[in-house]
Amino acid sequence: MDDRDHSFGKHYLVEFSGCPAEKVSCIADIREPFLEAARLSGATILESFFHQFEPRGVTGMIFIAESHFSLHTWPEAGYVAFDILTCGVMFPERAIEHLKQSFQAAHVDIRVFTRGFNDQ
């Protein structure tokens, strides 16, 4: 292994669809489930930020010692996109399951990428 053959972590790209609009429209409905998802994953939360769009929709970011969680909602479409980038020991599947239940997602699509490089 040379210095160009290294993995830095996993990046989970998650899409939920079929979410009831009332579950994903307002910060009041998003903030606590999203923070709890980070806690359940074993992440070390450093800071968080959420923005409310008008008339509805939320974007949010949780900065963690292991990297980040981010989220954006489209209530009118029942759609939530979020990602988890981790470079530490965590359990992202716990976060995904918690948010699936909290947002009552009918469909879930998960893609996982290894972050880093491998020159071969």
N, CA and C atoms as an extended XYZ file, in Angstrom:
360
Properties=species:S:1:pos:R:3:atomname:S:1:resname:S:1:resid:I:1 pbc="F F F"
N         0.843       -1.175        0.000 N   MET     1
C         0.000        0.000        0.000 CA  MET     1
C         0.887        1.237        0.000 C   MET     1
N         0.627        2.152       -0.941 N   ASP     2
C         1.353        3.411       -0.921 CA  ASP     2
C         0.429        4.515       -0.414 C   ASP     2
N         0.908        5.768       -0.450 N   ASP     3
C         0.106        6.856        0.110 CA  ASP     3
C        -1.080        7.242       -0.776 C   ASP     3
N        -1.242        6.606       -1.950 N   ARG     4
C        -2.393        6.871       -2.819 CA  ARG     4
C        -3.413        5.739       -2.751 C   ARG     4
N        -3.253        4.836       -1.827 N   ASP     5
C        -4.157        3.707       -1.677 CA  ASP     5
C        -4.722        3.764       -0.261 C   ASP     5
N        -5.817        4.549       -0.117 N   HIS     6
C        -6.303        4.781        1.231 CA  HIS     6
C        -7.806        5.057        1.232 C   HIS     6
N        -8.508        4.460        2.140 N   SER     7
C        -9.928        4.723        2.342 CA  SER     7
C       -10.078        5.637        3.553 C   SER     7
N       -10.924        6.662        3.403 N   PHE     8
C       -11.141        7.605        4.498 CA  PHE     8
C       -12.445        7.377        5.237 C   PHE     8
N       -13.329        6.596        4.663 N   GLY     9
C       -14.595        6.344        5.336 CA  GLY     9
C       -15.674        5.975        4.346 C   GLY     9
N       -16.896        5.956        4.836 N   LYS    10
C       -18.064        5.596        4.032 CA  LYS    10
C       -18.992        6.799        3.916 C   LYS    10
N       -19.595        6.921        2.746 N   HIS    11
C       -20.553        7.991        2.489 CA  HIS    11
C       -21.876        7.339        2.106 C   HIS    11
N       -22.875        7.509        2.953 N   TYR    12
C       -24.204        6.939        2.748 CA  TYR    12
C       -25.095        8.002        2.120 C   TYR    12
N       -25.617        7.729        0.936 N   LEU    13
C       -26.574        8.613        0.283 CA  LEU    13
C       -27.935        7.929        0.378 C   LEU    13
N       -28.852        8.585        1.046 N   VAL    14
C       -30.133        7.961        1.375 CA  VAL    14
C       -31.258        8.813        0.823 C   VAL    14
N       -32.225        8.139        0.192 N   GLU    15
C       -33.408        8.808       -0.325 CA  GLU    15
C       -34.643        8.125        0.248 C   GLU    15
N       -35.534        8.941        0.793 N   PHE    16
C       -36.828        8.465        1.267 CA  PHE    16
C       -37.892        9.053        0.359 C   PHE    16
N       -38.882        8.245        0.017 N   SER    17
C       -40.041        8.762       -0.709 CA  SER    17
C       -41.301        8.213       -0.062 C   SER    17
N       -42.409        8.836       -0.393 N   GLY    18
C       -43.672        8.429        0.210 CA  GLY    18
C       -43.825        8.889        1.644 C   GLY    18
N       -43.109        9.946        2.022 N   CYS    19
C       -43.211       10.491        3.386 CA  CYS    19
C       -44.408       11.436        3.464 C   CYS    19
N       -45.238       11.327        4.505 N   PRO    20
C       -46.330       12.287        4.667 CA  PRO    20
C       -45.769       13.708        4.818 C   PRO    20
N       -46.329       14.658        4.089 N   ALA    21
C       -45.821       16.034        4.104 CA  ALA    21
C       -45.707       16.594        5.515 C   ALA    21
N       -46.668       16.264        6.383 N   GLU    22
C       -46.640       16.823        7.745 CA  GLU    22
C       -45.464       16.305        8.573 C   GLU    22
N       -44.815       15.241        8.141 N   LYS    23
C       -43.657       14.700        8.865 CA  LYS    23
C       -42.346       15.352        8.445 C   LYS    23
N       -42.335       16.029        7.273 N   VAL    24
C       -41.061       16.532        6.735 CA  VAL    24
C       -41.134       17.991        6.296 C   VAL    24
N       -42.090       18.749        6.831 N   SER    25
C       -42.304       20.130        6.393 CA  SER    25
C       -41.609       21.187        7.239 C   SER    25
N       -41.490       20.948        8.532 N   CYS    26
C       -41.066       21.989        9.465 CA  CYS    26
C       -39.889       21.535       10.327 C   CYS    26
N       -39.088       22.503       10.701 N   ILE    27
C       -37.953       22.215       11.592 CA  ILE    27
C       -38.431       21.517       12.851 C   ILE    27
N       -39.573       21.930       13.380 N   ALA    28
C       -40.090       21.332       14.614 CA  ALA    28
C       -40.283       19.823       14.470 C   ALA    28
N       -40.555       19.356       13.257 N   ASP    29
C       -40.761       17.922       13.014 CA  ASP    29
C       -39.476       17.205       12.609 C   ASP    29
N       -38.469       17.951       12.207 N   ILE    30
C       -37.232       17.382       11.654 CA  ILE    30
C       -36.097       17.343       12.675 C   ILE    30
N       -35.922       18.433       13.415 N   ARG    31
C       -34.725       18.608       14.247 CA  ARG    31
C       -34.481       17.432       15.206 C   ARG    31
N       -35.431       17.122       16.056 N   GLU    32
C       -35.173       16.095       17.081 CA  GLU    32
C       -34.964       14.704       16.489 C   GLU    32
N       -35.784       14.264       15.515 N   PRO    33
C       -35.489       12.952       14.917 CA  PRO    33
C       -34.116       12.892       14.241 C   PRO    33
N       -33.714       13.994       13.602 N   PHE    34
C       -32.415       14.010       12.923 CA  PHE    34
C       -31.270       13.964       13.930 C   PHE    34
N       -31.381       14.746       15.007 N   LEU    35
C       -30.354       14.711       16.054 CA  LEU    35
C       -30.322       13.349       16.747 C   LEU    35
N       -31.489       12.776       16.996 N   GLU    36
C       -31.544       11.453       17.623 CA  GLU    36
C       -30.923       10.395       16.707 C   GLU    36
N       -31.123       10.524       15.407 N   ALA    37
C       -30.505        9.593       14.456 CA  ALA    37
C       -28.986        9.642       14.574 C   ALA    37
N       -28.440       10.841       14.678 N   ALA    38
C       -26.985       10.975       14.834 CA  ALA    38
C       -26.523       10.328       16.137 C   ALA    38
N       -27.271       10.570       17.215 N   ARG    39
C       -26.906        9.961       18.505 CA  ARG    39
C       -26.966        8.431       18.424 C   ARG    39
N       -28.032        7.907       17.815 N   LEU    40
C       -28.190        6.449       17.714 CA  LEU    40
C       -27.084        5.799       16.889 C   LEU    40
N       -26.530        6.547       15.952 N   SER    41
C       -25.457        6.006       15.109 CA  SER    41
C       -24.131        5.924       15.851 C   SER    41
N       -24.055        6.575       16.997 N   GLY    42
C       -22.797        6.607       17.746 CA  GLY    42
C       -21.933        7.805       17.400 C   GLY    42
N       -22.475        8.747       16.641 N   ALA    43
C       -21.717        9.935       16.254 CA  ALA    43
C       -21.514       10.872       17.440 C   ALA    43
N       -20.460       11.656       17.356 N   THR    44
C       -20.163       12.691       18.340 CA  THR    44
C       -20.613       14.022       17.751 C   THR    44
N       -21.743       14.540       18.200 N   ILE    45
C       -22.303       15.771       17.653 CA  ILE    45
C       -21.497       16.978       18.132 C   ILE    45
N       -21.093       17.808       17.166 N   LEU    46
C       -20.353       19.026       17.477 CA  LEU    46
C       -21.242       20.265       17.380 C   LEU    46
N       -22.049       20.335       16.328 N   GLU    47
C       -22.880       21.507       16.062 CA  GLU    47
C       -23.966       21.110       15.073 C   GLU    47
N       -25.064       21.852       15.086 N   SER    48
C       -26.114       21.597       14.105 CA  SER    48
C       -26.697       22.917       13.634 C   SER    48
N       -27.271       22.873       12.429 N   PHE    49
C       -27.909       24.048       11.840 CA  PHE    49
C       -29.087       23.577       11.006 C   PHE    49
N       -30.212       24.274       11.117 N   PHE    50
C       -31.405       23.965       10.335 CA  PHE    50
C       -31.973       25.253        9.767 C   PHE    50
N       -32.504       25.172        8.558 N   HIS    51
C       -33.133       26.332        7.926 CA  HIS    51
C       -34.527       25.939        7.457 C   HIS    51
N       -35.506       26.798        7.771 N   GLN    52
C       -36.889       26.590        7.359 CA  GLN    52
C       -37.147       27.349        6.070 C   GLN    52
N       -37.626       26.649        5.046 N   PHE    53
C       -38.042       27.303        3.811 CA  PHE    53
C       -39.523       27.646        3.905 C   PHE    53
N       -39.932       28.664        3.165 N   GLU    54
C       -41.338       29.061        3.116 CA  GLU    54
C       -41.898       28.713        1.755 C   GLU    54
N       -43.042       28.107        1.677 N   PRO    55
C       -43.960       27.876        2.787 CA  PRO    55
C       -43.597       26.646        3.611 C   PRO    55
N       -42.816       25.714        3.053 N   ARG    56
C       -42.428       24.537        3.836 CA  ARG    56
C       -41.212       23.890        3.203 C   ARG    56
N       -40.559       23.067        3.985 N   GLY    57
C       -39.329       22.402        3.573 CA  GLY    57
C       -38.202       22.791        4.504 C   GLY    57
N       -37.265       21.882        4.684 N   VAL    58
C       -36.184       22.084        5.647 CA  VAL    58
C       -34.871       21.607        5.035 C   VAL    58
N       -33.815       22.325        5.344 N   THR    59
C       -32.477       21.822        5.085 CA  THR    59
C       -31.743       21.839        6.420 C   THR    59
N       -30.906       20.832        6.649 N   GLY    60
C       -30.222       20.749        7.932 CA  GLY    60
C       -28.868       20.099        7.806 C   GLY    60
N       -28.022       20.432        8.764 N   MET    61
C       -26.665       19.904        8.792 CA  MET    61
C       -26.299       19.619       10.237 C   MET    61
N       -25.717       18.465       10.460 N   ILE    62
C       -25.158       18.143       11.772 CA  ILE    62
C       -23.678       17.870       11.556 C   ILE    62
N       -22.859       18.682       12.187 N   PHE    63
C       -21.423       18.472       12.129 CA  PHE    63
C       -21.058       17.507       13.248 C   PHE    63
N       -20.380       16.445       12.893 N   ILE    64
C       -19.981       15.437       13.875 CA  ILE    64
C       -18.466       15.295       13.837 C   ILE    64
N       -17.895       14.806       14.909 N   ALA    65
C       -16.447       14.604       14.951 CA  ALA    65
C       -16.001       13.654       13.841 C   ALA    65
N       -16.900       12.764       13.441 N   GLU    66
C       -16.597       11.762       12.430 CA  GLU    66
C       -16.857       12.270       11.004 C   GLU    66
N       -17.448       13.436       10.815 N   SER    67
C       -17.676       14.146        9.557 CA  SER    67
C       -19.007       14.878        9.577 C   SER    67
N       -20.100       14.348        8.919 N   HIS    68
C       -21.351       15.117        8.906 CA  HIS    68
C       -22.569       14.275        8.562 C   HIS    68
N       -23.730       14.827        8.899 N   PHE    69
C       -25.048       14.397        8.452 CA  PHE    69
C       -25.645       15.611        7.738 C   PHE    69
N       -26.306       15.428        6.616 N   SER    70
C       -27.022       16.534        5.979 CA  SER    70
C       -28.371       16.043        5.478 C   SER    70
N       -29.301       16.981        5.338 N   LEU    71
C       -30.677       16.611        4.988 CA  LEU    71
C       -31.343       17.753        4.237 C   LEU    71
N       -32.212       17.402        3.287 N   HIS    72
C       -33.057       18.383        2.594 CA  HIS    72
C       -34.385       17.713        2.317 C   HIS    72
N       -35.488       18.437        2.562 N   THR    73
C       -36.816       17.852        2.363 CA  THR    73
C       -37.593       18.592        1.275 C   THR    73
N       -38.403       17.830        0.561 N   TRP    74
C       -39.355       18.340       -0.416 CA  TRP    74
C       -40.727       17.789        0.003 C   TRP    74
N       -41.389       18.443        0.960 N   PRO    75
C       -42.661       17.932        1.483 CA  PRO    75
C       -43.720       17.735        0.405 C   PRO    75
N       -43.769       18.639       -0.564 N   GLU    76
C       -44.787       18.549       -1.610 CA  GLU    76
C       -44.659       17.275       -2.441 C   GLU    76
N       -43.466       16.672       -2.427 N   ALA    77
C       -43.226       15.422       -3.151 CA  ALA    77
C       -43.095       14.224       -2.201 C   ALA    77
N       -43.162       14.474       -0.887 N   GLY    78
C       -42.978       13.393        0.082 CA  GLY    78
C       -41.583       12.812        0.042 C   GLY    78
N       -40.591       13.658       -0.280 N   TYR    79
C       -39.223       13.204       -0.544 CA  TYR    79
C       -38.237       13.840        0.439 C   TYR    79
N       -37.303       13.012        0.911 N   VAL    80
C       -36.217       13.469        1.777 CA  VAL    80
C       -34.919       12.875        1.250 C   VAL    80
N       -33.919       13.725        1.080 N   ALA    81
C       -32.574       13.265        0.728 CA  ALA    81
C       -31.665       13.585        1.903 C   ALA    81
N       -30.924       12.594        2.347 N   PHE    82
C       -29.935       12.891        3.380 CA  PHE    82
C       -28.709       12.035        3.184 C   PHE    82
N       -27.637       12.498        3.788 N   ASP    83
C       -26.414       11.716        3.691 CA  ASP    83
C       -25.684       11.709        5.014 C   ASP    83
N       -24.866       10.683        5.151 N   ILE    84
C       -24.013       10.517        6.319 CA  ILE    84
C       -22.618       10.226        5.779 C   ILE    84
N       -21.677       11.067        6.129 N   LEU    85
C       -20.275       10.799        5.801 CA  LEU    85
C       -19.566       10.536        7.111 C   LEU    85
N       -18.969        9.370        7.211 N   THR    86
C       -18.288        9.011        8.450 CA  THR    86
C       -16.893        8.490        8.173 C   THR    86
N       -15.975        8.931        8.981 N   CYS    87
C       -14.605        8.429        8.903 CA  CYS    87
C       -14.242        7.715       10.204 C   CYS    87
N       -15.236        7.461       11.037 N   GLY    88
C       -14.984        6.800       12.312 CA  GLY    88
C       -15.867        5.583       12.483 C   GLY    88
N       -15.782        5.001       13.646 N   VAL    89
C       -16.610        3.835       13.955 CA  VAL    89
C       -18.003        4.337       14.334 C   VAL    89
N       -18.961        4.001       13.480 N   MET    90
C       -20.348        4.409       13.690 CA  MET    90
C       -21.264        3.321       13.157 C   MET    90
N       -22.562        3.508       13.385 N   PHE    91
C       -23.575        2.568       12.930 CA  PHE    91
C       -24.646        3.340       12.145 C   PHE    91
N       -24.329        3.757       10.911 N   PRO    92
C       -25.267        4.551       10.127 CA  PRO    92
C       -26.607        3.866        9.894 C   PRO    92
N       -26.629        2.547        9.847 N   GLU    93
C       -27.882        1.816        9.627 CA  GLU    93
C       -28.898        2.133       10.720 C   GLU    93
N       -28.425        2.358       11.938 N   ARG    94
C       -29.335        2.724       13.035 CA  ARG    94
C       -29.989        4.071       12.766 C   ARG    94
N       -29.203        5.019       12.263 N   ALA    95
C       -29.730        6.348       11.941 CA  ALA    95
C       -30.756        6.256       10.813 C   ALA    95
N       -30.435        5.490        9.798 N   ILE    96
C       -31.329        5.342        8.650 CA  ILE    96
C       -32.667        4.738        9.087 C   ILE    96
N       -32.614        3.694        9.880 N   GLU    97
C       -33.846        3.042       10.335 CA  GLU    97
C       -34.682        3.992       11.201 C   GLU    97
N       -34.025        4.734       12.078 N   HIS    98
C       -34.742        5.682       12.930 CA  HIS    98
C       -35.461        6.740       12.087 C   HIS    98
N       -34.782        7.282       11.092 N   LEU    99
C       -35.398        8.309       10.258 CA  LEU    99
C       -36.482        7.723        9.360 C   LEU    99
N       -36.285        6.511        8.892 N   LYS   100
C       -37.330        5.853        8.096 CA  LYS   100
C       -38.623        5.789        8.904 C   LYS   100
N       -38.513        5.378       10.156 N   GLN   101
C       -39.689        5.287       11.024 CA  GLN   101
C       -40.250        6.680       11.358 C   GLN   101
N       -39.368        7.608       11.694 N   SER   102
C       -39.806        8.951       12.092 CA  SER   102
C       -40.521        9.684       10.968 C   SER   102
N       -40.022        9.542        9.737 N   PHE   103
C       -40.601       10.242        8.591 CA  PHE   103
C       -41.630        9.386        7.857 C   PHE   103
N       -41.866        8.171        8.365 N   GLN   104
C       -42.844        7.237        7.792 CA  GLN   104
C       -42.619        7.040        6.290 C   GLN   104
N       -41.370        6.831        5.911 N   ALA   105
C       -41.016        6.650        4.503 CA  ALA   105
C       -41.581        5.338        3.963 C   ALA   105
N       -42.226        5.417        2.819 N   ALA   106
C       -42.762        4.224        2.164 CA  ALA   106
C       -41.679        3.488        1.385 C   ALA   106
N       -40.700        4.242        0.867 N   HIS   107
C       -39.619        3.654        0.062 CA  HIS   107
C       -38.281        4.236        0.503 C   HIS   107
N       -37.267        3.392        0.479 N   VAL   108
C       -35.927        3.796        0.888 CA  VAL   108
C       -34.935        3.316       -0.158 C   VAL   108
N       -34.038        4.207       -0.559 N   ASP   109
C       -32.949        3.841       -1.458 CA  ASP   109
C       -31.649        4.278       -0.781 C   ASP   109
N       -30.708        3.352       -0.658 N   ILE   110
C       -29.442        3.636        0.022 CA  ILE   110
C       -28.294        3.273       -0.915 C   ILE   110
N       -27.376        4.198       -1.077 N   ARG   111
C       -26.139        3.937       -1.816 CA  ARG   111
C       -24.979        4.245       -0.885 C   ARG   111
N       -24.002        3.365       -0.880 N   VAL   112
C       -22.850        3.548       -0.003 CA  VAL   112
C       -21.587        3.593       -0.861 C   VAL   112
N       -20.810        4.630       -0.641 N   PHE   113
C       -19.562        4.810       -1.370 CA  PHE   113
C       -18.404        4.816       -0.382 C   PHE   113
N       -17.297        4.251       -0.784 N   THR   114
C       -16.066        4.361        0.000 CA  THR   114
C       -15.380        5.648       -0.430 C   THR   114
N       -15.084        6.504        0.540 N   ARG   115
C       -14.407        7.757        0.241 CA  ARG   115
C       -12.907        7.539        0.375 C   ARG   115
N       -12.174        8.042       -0.572 N   GLY   116
C       -10.728        7.895       -0.602 CA  GLY   116
C       -10.276        7.647       -2.019 C   GLY   116
N        -9.133        7.044       -2.171 N   PHE   117
C        -8.614        6.781       -3.500 CA  PHE   117
C        -7.848        5.486       -3.511 C   PHE   117
N        -7.801        4.925       -4.675 N   ASN   118
C        -7.112        3.654       -4.869 CA  ASN   118
C        -6.552        3.666       -6.280 C   ASN   118
N        -5.316        4.079       -6.431 N   ASP   119
C        -4.672        4.110       -7.747 CA  ASP   119
C        -4.094        2.759       -8.064 C   ASP   119
N        -4.695        2.129       -9.042 N   GLN   120
C        -4.179        0.817       -9.462 CA  GLN   120
C        -3.847        0.854      -10.923 C   GLN   120
